Amino acid sequence: MKYKRLTIYLCMIFFLLPFPVHAHGVKGRVDAGGVVVSAEYDSGEPMSYARVKILAPAAKLTFQSGRADRNGRFCFFPDMPGEWKVVVDDEMGHRLEVPVTVNEANELKTDQQAGRSADSSLSKYERALMGISIIFGFSGLFFWRRRKKEI
């Protein structure tokens, strides 16, 4: 019984005393060589916080996804040569697809500038006005037809 108590006390002391823990550390560094894609509207306003999806060449899964910063920029580091595809979507109907060609040394071809825009040239206010006009047009047709039936 005496040894049992002594063992319990020793175990409690062992588990309650702090011991230094040796774990792996972390390091950080800033690397050069990334690809920065900037997205903006026709008016020059940046596509702030737009959703960005990076597709690697000949890959079925998305390589990277995230959001652009407030200046419409997104950076990624390609890890293989080929034509990468960057898709920027502001979730309001504007979508930009930018092909990025990377050579064998993982360097960007310098002759690339603008991407293909798959959106209309209407602003969100013009689209809202168009939507309201369509609603008024259909309601006018509905009430005109209803009035015609009454006569």
MARKOLVO-83184 format. One record per atom (N, C-alpha, C): residue in three letters; x, y, z. Coordinates in steps of 0.05 Angstrom, whole numbers, plus 5000, padded with zeros to 4 digits. Example, Ala and Ser with C-alpha at 12.3 -4.5 7.8 and 13.67 -1.06 7.14 Angstrom:
BEGIN
ALA526448865156 ALA524649105156 ALA526449345156 SER525749555142 SER527349795143 SER525850015157 
END
This chain:
BEGIN
MET501749765000 MET500050005000 MET501750255000 LYS504050245015 LYS505850465017 LYS507050524990 TYR507850314975 TYR509150354949 TYR507150454928 LYS504650374932 LYS502550454914 LYS502150754915 ARG502050864940 ARG501751154944 ARG504151304933 LEU506451204939 LEU508951324929 LEU508951334899 THR508151124886 THR508051114857 THR506051314846 ILE503751344858 ILE501751534850 ILE502851824853 TYR504151884875 TYR505252144879 TYR507452214859 LEU509152024854 LEU511252064834 LEU510052114806 CYS508051954799 CYS506751994773 CYS505452274771 MET504152364792 MET502852624792 MET504952844789 ILE507152814804 ILE509353014801 ILE510553014773 PHE510852774762 PHE512052754735 PHE510252894714 PHE507652844716 PHE505852954696 PHE505153254701 LEU505453354725 LEU504753624730 LEU507053824727 LEU509453724728 LEU511753904724 LEU512153964695 PRO512854214689 PRO513254284661 PRO515954184651 PHE515854074627 PHE518353984614 PHE518654124587 PRO521054174579 PRO521454294552 PRO520654094531 VAL519154184511 VAL518254014489 VAL519854084465 HIS520953884452 HIS522553924428 HIS520753864404 ALA519854064390 ALA518254034366 ALA519654164342 HIS518654124319 HIS519854244296 HIS519154544295 GLY520954704284 GLY520554994282 GLY519455074255 VAL518955324252 VAL518055424227 VAL519855654217 LYS520055684191 LYS521555904180 LYS519956034158 GLY520656284152 GLY519256424131 GLY521256564113 ARG520556604088 ARG522256744069 ARG520556864047 VAL521657054034 VAL520357184012 VAL521757103987 ASP520256983968 ASP521456883943 ASP520657063920 ALA522357073901 ALA521757213876 ALA520857013855 GLY519657093834 GLY518956913812 GLY516056843811 GLY514356963826 GLY511556903825 GLY510257053801 VAL507856973795 VAL506257093773 VAL504057263786 VAL503957513780 VAL501957693791 VAL499957753769 VAL497357693774 VAL495257753755 VAL493657983767 SER493258193751 SER491658423759 SER489158433743 ALA486858463756 ALA484258473742 ALA482958733748 GLU481858863727 GLU480459113731 GLU478159133710 TYR476259303716 TYR474059353698 TYR474959533676 ASP473159573656 ASP473859753634 ASP474260043643 SER472960113665 SER473260383676 SER475960433690 GLY477460213694 GLY479960233709 GLY479760163738 GLU477360123748 GLU476960053776 GLU477759763780 PRO479359703801 PRO480259433805 PRO477959243813 MET478258993806 MET476258793813 MET476958693842 SER476358863861 SER477158813889 SER475758563900 TYR477358393913 TYR476358153927 TYR474857963909 ALA475457963883 ALA474157773865 ALA475257493870 ARG473657293864 ARG474457013867 ARG476356943844 VAL478556803851 VAL480556733832 VAL481056433833 LYS481156313809 LYS481756023807 LYS483955983787 ILE486055833795 ILE488355773779 ILE488155483770 LEU488355443743 LEU488255173732 LEU490955113719 ALA492154893728 ALA494854813717 ALA494454683690 PRO496554683674 PRO496354553648 PRO495854253651 ALA493954153636 ALA493253863635 ALA492653753662 ALA491453903680 ALA490653813706 ALA487553813709 LYS486553623723 LYS483653613726 LYS482653773750 LEU484353793770 LEU483653943795 LEU484754223794 THR483454393810 THR484354673813 THR487054673827 PHE488954823815 PHE491654843828 PHE491555023853 GLN490155243851 GLN489955433873 GLN487355603870 SER486155673892 SER483855853890 SER484056043914 GLY482656273911 GLY482756473932 GLY481356723922 ARG482056943934 ARG480857203927 ARG483057403921 ALA482557583903 ALA484357793897 ALA484457993920 ASP486558153921 ASP486658363942 ASP484958603934 ARG485058803950 ARG483259043944 ARG484059183919 ASN486559133909 ASN487459263884 ASN486959073860 GLY485558853864 GLY484958673842 GLY487358493834 ARG489358453852 ARG491658293845 ARG491658023860 PHE492757823846 PHE493057563857 PHE495757443848 CYS497157323866 CYS499857213859 CYS499856913863 PHE501156773845 PHE501556483848 PHE504256403837 PHE505256173845 PHE507856073837 PHE507455823821 PRO507655833794 PRO507355593778 PRO509655403783 ASP509055143783 ASP511154943788 ASP511754763764 MET510554823741 MET511154663717 MET510754843692 PRO512054773670 PRO511754933646 PRO509054863632 GLY508155053616 GLY505755003600 GLY503955253602 GLU501455223592 GLU499555443592 GLU497655413616 TRP497955593635 TRP496255603658 TRP493855773651 LYS491655733666 LYS489255893661 LYS488456013688 VAL488156273688 VAL487256423711 VAL484456533706 VAL482556463723 VAL479756543720 VAL479156733743 VAL478356973737 VAL477557173757 VAL474557223754 ASP473057193776 ASP470157223775 ASP469257403798 ASP467957623792 ASP467057803814 ASP464357733825 GLU463157513816 GLU460557403825 GLU458257603821 MET458657793802 MET456557973795 MET456157973764 GLY457257773751 GLY456857743723 GLY459357803707 HIS461457903719 HIS463957953704 HIS465857723709 ARG467057633687 ARG468857403688 ARG471257463669 LEU473657413679 LEU476057463663 LEU477657203663 GLU478457123639 GLU480156883636 GLU482856983624 VAL484956923638 VAL487657013629 VAL489356763625 PRO490356703600 PRO492256483597 PRO495056583604 VAL496456423619 VAL499156483628 VAL501056263618 THR502856323601 THR504756133590 THR507356143605 VAL508155913616 VAL510655893632 VAL512555713617 ASN515055793614 ASN517055633599 ASN518355423617 GLU520355283606 GLU521655063621 GLU523155163646 ALA524055413646 ALA525455523670 ALA523455643690 ASN520955583687 ASN518755693703 ASN518755993703 GLU519256113679 GLU519156393675 GLU516756463658 LEU515556683663 LEU513156783648 LEU514056893622 LYS512556823601 LYS513056953575 LYS512357243577 THR514057423568 THR513657713573 THR511757843554 ASP510857713532 ASP509157853513 ASP506157833520 GLN505557723544 GLN502757703551 GLN501857943567 GLN499558043560 GLN498558283575 GLN495658243584 ALA493758233566 ALA490958233574 ALA489657963569 GLY487657913584 GLY486157663581 GLY483657703565 ARG482157483563 ARG479657493548 ARG477357543568 SER475857743563 SER473557813581 SER471057673571 ALA469657543588 ALA467257393580 ALA464757533591 ASP464957793596 ASP462657933607 ASP461658143586 SER459358253592 SER458358463575 SER459658723583 SER459258923566 SER460559183572 SER458659363589 LEU456459253599 LEU454659403615 LEU455559413644 SER455259643656 SER455859663685 SER453559553701 LYS453959523727 LYS451859403743 LYS449359583745 TYR449759843742 TYR447460023743 TYR445860003717 GLU447259973695 GLU445859943669 GLU444359673668 ARG445559463680 ARG444159203681 ARG441759223699 ALA441959363721 ALA439659393739 ALA437459543725 LEU438059753711 LEU436059913697 LEU434759743675 MET436359573661 MET435259393641 MET433359193653 GLY434059083677 GLY432358893690 GLY429759023698 ILE429859263709 ILE427359403717 ILE425659453692 SER426859533670 SER425459583645 SER424059333635 ILE425359103637 ILE424158853628 ILE421758793646 ILE421958823672 ILE419758773690 ILE417358953684 PHE417859213680 PHE415759403673 PHE414559323646 GLY416159243627 GLY415159163600 GLY413258923602 PHE414058713617 PHE412358483620 PHE409758543635 SER409958713657 SER407558783671 SER405758953654 GLY406859133637 GLY405159283619 GLY403659113599 LEU405058913588 LEU403658723570 LEU401558563585 PHE402058483610 PHE400058333625 PHE397558503630 PHE397958753639 PHE395658923645 PHE394159003619 TRP395659043597 TRP394359113571 TRP392558883562 ARG393658633564 ARG392058403556 ARG389658363574 ARG389958403599 ARG387758383618 ARG385658583613 ARG386458823607 ARG384559043600 ARG383058973575 LYS384458863555 LYS383258793529 LYS381058583533 LYS381558393551 LYS379558183556 LYS377058293570 GLU377358493586 GLU375058613600 GLU373258763582 ILE374258873561 ILE372659043542 ILE371058873523 
END
